Amino acid sequence: EKGGYASFMLKEIAEQPKAVTDTLLGRIDPEGTLHLDEVRITRGELREVDKVVIVACGTAFHAGMIAKYAIEHWTRIPCETELASEFRYRDPILDPHTLVVAISQSGETMDTLMALRHAREQGAKVLAICNTNGSTIPRESDAVLYTHAGPEVAVASTKAFLTQLVACYLVALYLGQVRGTKWGDEIRTVIRQLSEISGSVDRVLETMGPVRELARSLAGHDTVLFLGRHVGYPVALEGALKLKELAYMHAEGFAAGELKHGPIALIEDGLPVVVVVPSPAGRSVLHGKIVSNIQEIRARGALTVVIAEEGDDEVVPYADHLIRVPATPTLLQPLVATVPLQVFACELATARGNEVDQPRNLAKSVTVE
Ligand code: F6R
């Protein structure tokens, strides 16, 4: 059933372009308008939303962190993303104008379920983003937007994550479309770009040979750090989580802007640091800042692994290893930038002799708090 792949994880990584396409299927019409009528929250109700709260755990939480950037940018509705396990127990402020988005691959994660029950008790509307038909979380929500990743067998989430991102973008763009914002033109453009993004994911997958080789060469290290800014920050967290759970290595993700506030003290000779570089086009502030961050860590001996867009030449002098991803609109970049990190973790774990589909101590669905 692994279809010729050495593991379910590798198979599921390879299935991502299709999973992304399937999640978009039937939801964008030829004119570039979104149709999410399946989401049984009325347009009127969506127009009245004055706050969005996203709750999730683990990898799904990272998708939610990225969604916050997209929702606030395209809709101008304040959005917070919180770990479900923290949200539930801090007496959050919710009312009928709050839209709570619960993201879960399995639909059975207890912390996420408890968070959404609490939200509904406070009168908030809950929209589930879920990959498992008929599971508990969508059944207990007001509405559901299913991801169509297909069954995910490997414990570490890959294709479910990419489709969660797609669903989050759809929710953000749909809210923007329904409510009408000054970003109307941009929203239409991005919907079109999103509908073509699976080709870019495919291209990333075709160029993973050097990433595998690099991963194998780092198998003897104890620590790998990950840096990112903006939506690259949750991507860095996701890269670190994958490496922890699969390779059992010390891996940490940081917002690159935090370097000087502590983490830079960790940099020493030969320490591998993976840096997710935002798109250079038209966003020189973010890009320039991360280029200086790379210079700073390299001056202190870090072995820099730089993930940057094709055509971004500015980073070349500071990259010990350069991983190219296709040029992508800033907010959508996680769809391509995460893929090399999945491959990296999978290959590194294999090189260390670990069983990638069933990492120690972990279960595919966490049904206890
Ligand atoms: C990491 C991973 C976990 C899950 C988390 C939430 O690779 O798979 O962190 O993302 O346990 O699970 P779901 O999405 O089923 O609620």
Residues whose N, C-alpha, C, O or C-beta is under 5 A from the ligand:
A	BS01	F6R	C57 G58 T59 A60 I103 S104 Q105 S106 G107 T109 V155 A156 S157 K364 V366
